[in-house]
């Protein structure tokens, strides 16, 4: 996802939903999901099936965003 050209490509925008549909939302996958979301378009990508509904997932999200720039966190 780090190689995606967000200014000229749109194919990656549906990937987050497809990934979550296939693998679910688990704490060990949160860093991957964050990477996928950061590879989306600059306006951010709404993901219908992404729900952070437990303390465990919220903590994993916090850890995955630690050290990232503010604009990167806002996109996610």
Buried (B, 14 or more C-beta within 10 A) or exposed (E): BEEBEBEEEEEBBEBBBEBBEEEEBEBEBBBBBBBBBBBBBEEEBEBEEBEBEEEEBEEBBEEBBEEBEEEEBEBB
